[in-house]
Amino acid sequence: MGAPFDLGFVFSFLPKLLTTLSTTLLIVACSLLAGMVVGFIIALPRLYKVPVLKTCAEVYISFFRGTPILIQLFLFYYGLPEVLKLVNLDMTRTPVLVFVILTYGLHTGAFMSEMIRAAVTAVDKGQVEAAYATGMTSYQAFTRIVLPQALGIAIPVFSNLVIALLKDTSLAFTLGVMEMTGKAQTLGSATQHFIETYIALALIYLVISLCVEKLLLVAERRLLRHEDQGSPVKKRFTLHKKSSFRTIVAELGSGKGGGA
């Protein structure tokens, strides 16, 4: 049993936990960058259906999506140095943070590749064919037609990936990385106020997750603003303050399908 609950410790623990926020954000940023690169590379064989590479990509995705991130951390931290010893590479002095970022990067890359593949295939192929018909090259068609739409489609999934990655970094303390969860464990053990420590930790994760969600929601709206502007349905049913009930009914009745 810990010490009796004291709300004051929650507020006193917040600044102490924030001192390790930079480590958590560093893991998230580096893992996302690595995940994007790996995800793009893994997605290409599946998009273009390269026979052998497609199978390798599917095995890679199945492994990282089908096994717990904690097990992956242990495999890379304890197993990778032993494997590299066979080729005379010594990684015993490599900082543990390198193994953590490597694991999270490869783990995120598996989900990124699925996100990229789904977003690209969701774009109507007829638009690409129309781009070719106007004289665009493959590169121009991809950058001008496919990429902007794919980004808008992928943003909601990307937002979920970022938030999930942020929460998954809490497992890095199992390898001795002093990020926010590791700091919370230390504070809880030193003061015996475990509940207050984890309440403060949960508040920090919640605030960061909400901020990330709002920022990416703004980005999604900007990327998809052309759909809002070009949607006749939304324009038709927009209610203005000066519109009367009779005017609205008349507009609806004069539309397609409104007559007998």
C-alpha positions in Angstrom: 0.0 0.0 0.0 1.2 3.5 -0.8 0.8 6.7 1.1 -2.7 8.3 1.5 -4.0 10.1 -1.5 -3.0 13.8 -1.7 -4.2 15.9 -4.6 -1.3 18.4 -4.1 1.2 15.8 -5.2 -0.5 15.6 -8.7 0.4 19.3 -9.3 3.8 18.9 -7.8 4.6 15.9 -10.0 3.6 17.6 -13.3 6.7 19.8 -13.7 8.9 16.9 -12.7 7.4 14.7 -15.3 7.6 17.4 -18.0 11.4 17.4 -17.6 11.5 14.1 -19.5 8.9 15.1 -22.1 11.7 15.9 -24.5 12.9 12.3 -24.5 9.4 11.1 -25.2 8.9 13.5 -28.1 12.3 12.6 -29.4 11.4 9.0 -29.6 8.1 9.9 -31.3 9.6 12.2 -33.9 12.5 9.9 -34.8 10.3 6.9 -35.0 7.8 8.7 -37.2 10.5 9.8 -39.5 12.0 6.3 -39.8 8.5 4.8 -40.1 7.6 7.1 -43.0 10.7 6.1 -44.9 10.3 2.4 -44.2 6.6 2.5 -44.8 7.0 4.1 -48.2 9.7 1.5 -49.2 7.5 -1.4 -48.0 4.4 0.0 -49.7 5.9 0.2 -53.2 6.2 -3.6 -53.9 2.6 -4.0 -52.8 1.4 -1.1 -55.0 3.3 -2.3 -58.0 2.9 -6.0 -57.2 6.6 -7.0 -57.5 6.4 -10.8 -57.0 9.2 -11.6 -54.5 9.4 -8.2 -52.8 5.6 -8.2 -52.3 5.8 -11.4 -50.3 8.7 -10.1 -48.2 6.7 -6.9 -47.5 3.7 -8.9 -46.4 5.8 -11.0 -44.1 7.3 -7.9 -42.6 3.9 -6.3 -42.1 2.5 -9.4 -40.6 5.3 -9.7 -38.0 5.2 -6.1 -36.8 1.4 -5.9 -36.8 0.9 -9.3 -35.3 3.3 -9.2 -32.3 3.3 -7.0 -29.2 5.6 -3.9 -29.3 7.0 -5.0 -25.9 8.2 -8.3 -27.4 9.7 -6.5 -30.3 11.7 -4.2 -28.0 13.2 -7.2 -26.2 14.0 -9.0 -29.4 15.9 -6.0 -30.9 17.6 -4.9 -27.7 18.7 -8.4 -26.6 18.7 -10.4 -29.8 20.1 -8.0 -32.4 23.5 -7.6 -30.8 23.9 -11.4 -30.6 23.0 -11.7 -34.2 25.5 -9.0 -35.2 28.2 -10.7 -33.3 28.2 -13.4 -35.9 29.5 -10.8 -38.4 31.9 -9.3 -35.9 29.9 -6.2 -35.1 29.9 -5.2 -31.5 26.8 -3.2 -30.4 27.2 -3.6 -26.6 28.1 0.0 -26.2 25.2 1.3 -28.4 22.9 3.6 -26.4 19.6 1.9 -25.5 17.7 4.8 -27.1 19.0 3.7 -30.5 17.4 0.3 -30.1 14.1 1.9 -28.9 13.9 4.3 -31.9 14.9 1.5 -34.3 12.1 -0.8 -32.9 9.5 1.9 -32.9 10.5 3.0 -36.4 10.2 -0.5 -37.9 6.9 -1.1 -36.0 5.5 2.2 -37.2 6.7 1.5 -40.7 4.5 -1.5 -41.0 1.4 0.5 -40.2 2.6 3.4 -42.4 2.9 1.1 -45.4 -0.7 0.0 -45.0 -1.8 3.6 -44.7 0.1 4.7 -47.8 -1.2 1.7 -49.9 -4.8 2.3 -48.8 -4.7 6.0 -49.4 -3.1 5.7 -52.9 -5.5 3.0 -54.0 -8.5 5.0 -52.7 -7.8 7.7 -55.4 -10.0 7.2 -58.5 -7.9 5.7 -61.3 -10.0 7.6 -63.8 -8.4 10.8 -62.6 -4.9 9.4 -63.3 -6.0 8.3 -66.7 -7.4 11.8 -67.4 -4.1 13.3 -66.2 -2.3 11.1 -68.8 -4.7 12.2 -71.5 -3.9 15.8 -70.9 -0.2 15.1 -71.4 1.0 14.8 -67.8 3.9 12.5 -67.0 3.6 9.7 -64.3 5.5 12.0 -61.9 3.3 14.9 -62.5 0.1 12.8 -62.3 1.3 11.5 -58.9 2.4 14.8 -57.4 -0.5 16.9 -58.7 -3.4 14.5 -58.7 -2.8 11.4 -56.5 -0.6 12.8 -53.7 -2.8 15.7 -52.6 -5.9 13.5 -52.4 -4.0 10.6 -50.8 -2.7 12.9 -48.1 -6.2 14.1 -47.2 -7.4 10.5 -47.0 -4.4 9.4 -44.9 -4.5 12.2 -42.3 -7.1 10.6 -40.0 -5.2 7.3 -40.0 -1.9 9.1 -39.5 -3.4 11.0 -36.5 -4.3 7.6 -34.9 -0.8 6.3 -35.6 0.8 9.3 -34.0 -1.3 9.1 -30.9 -0.8 5.3 -30.6 2.9 5.8 -31.0 2.9 8.4 -28.3 1.2 6.1 -25.9 3.4 3.1 -26.9 6.5 5.0 -25.9 5.5 4.4 -22.3 7.0 0.9 -22.7 10.5 2.2 -23.4 11.1 2.4 -19.7 11.2 -1.4 -19.6 14.7 -1.1 -21.3 15.8 1.6 -18.8 15.0 4.7 -20.9 14.1 7.6 -18.6 11.1 9.0 -20.4 7.9 10.2 -18.8 6.7 6.7 -17.6 10.1 5.8 -16.3 10.2 9.1 -14.4 6.7 8.4 -13.0 7.9 5.0 -11.8 10.9 6.6 -10.0 8.7 9.3 -8.4 6.1 6.8 -7.3 8.7 4.6 -5.7 10.4 7.5 -4.0 7.3 9.1 -2.5 4.9 6.1 -2.4 2.2 8.3 -4.0 1.7 6.1 -7.1 -1.9 7.2 -7.8 -1.0 10.8 -7.9 2.0 10.1 -10.1 -0.1 8.2 -12.7 -2.9 10.8 -12.6 -0.3 13.5 -13.5 1.2 11.3 -16.2 -2.3 10.5 -17.7 -3.1 14.3 -17.8 0.1 15.0 -19.7 -0.5 12.2 -22.3 -4.2 13.4 -22.6 -3.2 17.0 -23.3 -0.6 16.1 -25.9 -2.9 13.6 -27.6 -5.7 16.3 -27.9 -3.2 18.8 -29.2 -2.0 16.4 -31.9 -5.5 15.5 -32.8 -6.6 19.1 -33.2 -3.5 20.0 -35.3 -3.9 17.1 -37.7 -7.7 17.9 -37.9 -6.8 21.4 -39.1 -4.3 19.8 -41.6 -7.0 17.4 -42.9 -9.5 20.2 -43.4 -7.0 22.2 -45.4 -6.1 19.3 -47.6 -9.7 18.5 -48.3 -11.0 22.0 -48.6 -11.5 21.6 -52.4 -14.1 18.9 -51.6 -16.1 21.3 -49.3 -16.0 24.1 -51.9 -17.0 21.9 -54.8 -19.8 20.0 -53.0 -23.2 21.1 -54.4 -25.0 19.2 -51.7 -23.4 21.2 -48.9 -24.0 24.5 -50.8 -27.6 23.6 -51.4 -28.4 22.9 -47.8 -26.4 25.7 -46.1 -28.9 27.7 -44.1 -28.3 31.5 -43.9 -29.6 33.7 -41.2 -31.7 35.8 -43.6 -33.3 32.8 -45.3 -37.0 32.3 -44.5 -38.7 28.9 -44.1 -40.8 29.5 -47.3 -37.6 30.2 -49.3 -35.9 27.1 -48.0 -38.9 24.9 -48.8 -39.2 26.5 -52.3 -35.5 25.8 -53.0 -35.8 22.2 -51.9 -39.0 21.7 -54.0 -37.4 23.1 -57.2 -34.4 20.8 -57.0 -33.9 17.6 -58.9 -36.4 15.0 -57.9 -38.6 17.6 -56.2 -41.3 17.6 -58.9 -43.9 15.0 -59.5 
